Amino acid sequence: LAHGHEVTAVVRDPSRLAVAHSRLRVLRSEIVDPLSVEPAVNGADAVLSALGPHPRADDVTVCSRGIRVILLAMRATGVQRVVAVGTAMVPRRDPSEPVLVRGLLKPLMYRLFGRIYADLALMEAQLRNSSTEWTVFRPPLLTNRPPRGRYRTTPGRNAPGLRVSRADLADAMLCCLADAATVRTVVGIG
């Protein structure tokens, strides 16, 4: 909105979105309902997905199910560009990561949240197998801190760093829309 974009936000509970703006349209929807997602996608230049499960929820498949519906809506409306949030925990084994992350942190995190990471890997696979112009950002731990305006992105692999603010991630997602080098690739951010 600060950059002058027209934005459609698709949310389960509009009362939890504490933003109002003349260029913001808020639609209530369950992301797994194709009929309610298609109107939000129709006419868009791009779709940005910030789907993510709650770690204590029983159903941890919201990302793969949601991206499937988003891709169907995009196909039906002719929208080609999509940017989604994944996690630095995918892939499970990355030889370029520090030994401590590879040998201790990831195995521990997979024990705790392996089903969530498996769903995010499935989401990435669905995007890879689609005909869309996709980008997946792989952040480490997300925080609610204010934007710093300084972050590193590394196309094709995870970026160094243990955390990044949601605001900085959002900035990177918007910036990548104008960067053809990010199409059909994962981008690490830290």
C-alpha positions as CSV (number, residue, x, y, z in Angstrom):
1,L,0.0,0.0,0.0
2,A,2.9,2.4,0.8
3,H,4.2,1.7,-2.7
4,G,0.9,2.6,-4.3
5,H,-0.3,-0.9,-5.1
6,E,-3.9,-2.0,-5.1
7,V,-4.1,-4.9,-2.7
8,T,-6.6,-7.7,-2.1
9,A,-6.1,-9.5,1.2
10,V,-7.7,-12.9,1.6
11,V,-8.2,-13.7,5.3
12,R,-10.2,-16.1,7.4
13,D,-11.1,-13.4,9.9
14,P,-11.2,-9.8,8.7
15,S,-11.5,-8.5,12.2
16,R,-7.9,-9.7,12.8
17,L,-6.5,-7.5,10.0
18,A,-5.9,-4.2,11.7
19,V,-5.3,-2.3,8.4
20,A,-7.7,-0.1,6.5
21,H,-6.8,1.7,3.3
22,S,-8.6,3.0,0.2
23,R,-6.5,0.7,-2.0
24,L,-7.1,-2.4,0.2
25,R,-9.9,-4.8,-0.4
26,V,-10.4,-7.5,2.2
27,L,-12.1,-10.7,1.3
28,R,-13.1,-13.4,3.8
29,S,-12.3,-16.8,2.6
30,E,-11.1,-20.3,3.5
31,I,-8.0,-20.7,1.4
32,V,-8.9,-24.3,0.5
33,D,-12.2,-23.2,-1.2
34,P,-11.5,-22.5,-4.9
35,L,-14.7,-20.6,-5.5
36,S,-13.8,-18.1,-2.8
37,V,-10.2,-17.6,-3.9
38,E,-10.8,-17.1,-7.6
39,P,-12.4,-13.6,-7.2
40,A,-9.4,-12.4,-5.2
41,V,-7.0,-13.6,-7.9
42,N,-9.0,-12.3,-10.8
43,G,-7.4,-9.2,-12.4
44,A,-4.3,-9.4,-10.2
45,D,-0.8,-8.8,-11.6
46,A,0.6,-11.2,-9.0
47,V,-0.3,-13.4,-6.0
48,L,1.8,-13.2,-2.8
49,S,1.1,-16.1,-0.5
50,A,2.1,-15.9,3.2
51,L,0.3,-19.1,4.2
52,G,1.6,-20.9,7.2
53,P,0.3,-23.4,9.7
54,H,0.1,-23.0,13.4
55,P,2.7,-25.4,14.9
56,R,0.1,-26.7,17.3
57,A,-2.7,-27.2,14.8
58,D,-3.9,-30.7,14.0
59,D,-4.0,-30.0,10.3
60,V,-0.6,-28.9,9.0
61,T,-1.4,-29.2,5.3
62,V,-2.6,-25.6,4.8
63,C,0.4,-24.6,2.6
64,S,0.1,-27.4,0.1
65,R,-3.7,-27.4,0.0
66,G,-3.7,-23.6,-0.2
67,I,-1.2,-23.3,-3.0
68,R,-3.1,-26.0,-4.9
69,V,-6.2,-23.8,-4.7
70,I,-4.2,-20.6,-5.6
71,L,-2.7,-22.3,-8.6
72,L,-6.2,-23.4,-9.8
73,A,-7.5,-19.8,-9.4
74,M,-4.5,-18.5,-11.2
75,R,-5.0,-20.9,-14.1
76,A,-8.7,-20.0,-14.3
77,T,-8.0,-16.2,-14.3
78,G,-4.8,-16.2,-16.4
79,V,-2.5,-14.8,-13.6
80,Q,1.1,-16.0,-14.0
81,R,3.2,-14.5,-11.2
82,V,3.2,-16.0,-7.7
83,V,5.5,-15.5,-4.7
84,A,5.2,-17.8,-1.7
85,V,6.8,-18.1,1.7
86,G,8.5,-21.4,2.5
87,T,11.1,-22.1,5.1
88,A,14.9,-22.4,5.4
89,M,14.3,-25.8,6.8
90,V,13.6,-27.0,3.2
91,P,15.6,-28.8,1.9
92,R,16.1,-31.2,4.8
93,R,19.8,-31.5,4.0
94,D,21.8,-28.7,2.4
95,P,25.6,-29.2,2.2
96,S,26.2,-25.5,2.0
97,E,24.8,-24.9,5.5
98,P,27.1,-24.7,8.6
99,V,27.8,-28.0,10.3
100,L,25.9,-26.9,13.4
101,V,22.7,-26.2,11.4
102,R,23.1,-29.3,9.3
103,G,24.0,-31.7,12.1
104,L,22.1,-30.4,15.1
105,L,19.5,-27.7,14.5
106,K,17.8,-29.2,11.4
107,P,17.5,-32.8,12.9
108,L,16.0,-31.3,16.1
109,M,13.6,-29.1,14.2
110,Y,12.5,-32.0,12.0
111,R,11.7,-34.1,15.0
112,L,9.5,-31.3,16.3
113,F,8.0,-29.9,13.1
114,G,8.7,-32.5,10.4
115,R,5.1,-32.7,9.2
116,I,5.0,-28.9,8.7
117,Y,8.3,-29.0,6.7
118,A,7.1,-31.9,4.6
119,D,4.0,-29.9,3.7
120,L,6.1,-26.9,2.8
121,A,8.3,-29.1,0.6
122,L,5.1,-30.4,-1.1
123,M,4.0,-26.8,-1.6
124,E,7.4,-26.1,-3.3
125,A,7.0,-29.2,-5.5
126,Q,3.6,-28.1,-6.6
127,L,4.9,-24.7,-7.6
128,R,7.9,-26.3,-9.4
129,N,5.5,-28.5,-11.4
130,S,3.2,-25.6,-12.3
131,S,3.5,-23.5,-15.4
132,T,3.5,-20.3,-13.3
133,E,6.2,-17.8,-12.8
134,W,6.9,-18.7,-9.2
135,T,9.3,-17.7,-6.5
136,V,9.6,-19.3,-3.1
137,F,11.3,-17.3,-0.3
138,R,12.9,-19.5,2.4
139,P,13.3,-17.4,5.5
140,P,14.7,-18.6,8.8
141,L,12.8,-17.8,12.0
142,L,10.3,-15.0,11.4
143,T,10.0,-12.2,13.9
144,N,7.5,-9.3,14.4
145,R,10.2,-6.7,14.7
146,P,10.1,-3.5,12.7
147,P,11.7,-3.6,9.2
148,R,15.5,-3.0,9.2
149,G,15.6,-2.5,5.5
150,R,18.8,-4.6,5.5
151,Y,18.6,-8.3,4.6
152,R,20.5,-10.7,2.4
153,T,18.9,-12.7,-0.4
154,T,20.6,-15.7,-2.1
155,P,18.9,-17.1,-5.1
156,G,19.0,-20.9,-5.3
157,R,19.9,-21.6,-1.7
158,N,19.4,-20.6,1.9
159,A,20.9,-17.4,3.1
160,P,23.0,-17.0,6.2
161,G,21.1,-15.8,9.2
162,L,18.9,-17.1,12.0
163,R,16.0,-14.7,11.8
164,V,14.4,-12.0,9.7
165,S,11.4,-9.8,10.3
166,R,8.1,-10.4,8.5
167,A,8.3,-6.8,7.3
168,D,11.7,-7.3,5.6
169,L,10.4,-10.5,4.1
170,A,7.4,-8.7,2.7
171,D,9.7,-6.0,1.2
172,A,11.8,-8.7,-0.4
173,M,8.7,-10.4,-1.8
174,L,7.5,-7.1,-3.4
175,C,11.0,-6.3,-4.8
176,C,11.3,-9.7,-6.5
177,L,8.2,-9.0,-8.6
178,A,10.4,-6.7,-10.8
179,D,13.4,-9.1,-10.8
180,A,13.2,-11.7,-13.7
181,A,16.1,-13.5,-12.1
182,T,13.9,-14.7,-9.3
183,V,11.3,-16.4,-11.5
184,R,11.2,-20.2,-11.1
185,T,13.7,-20.2,-8.2
186,V,13.9,-20.4,-4.5
187,V,15.4,-17.4,-2.7
188,G,17.0,-17.6,0.7
189,I,16.6,-14.5,2.9
190,G,18.4,-13.7,6.2
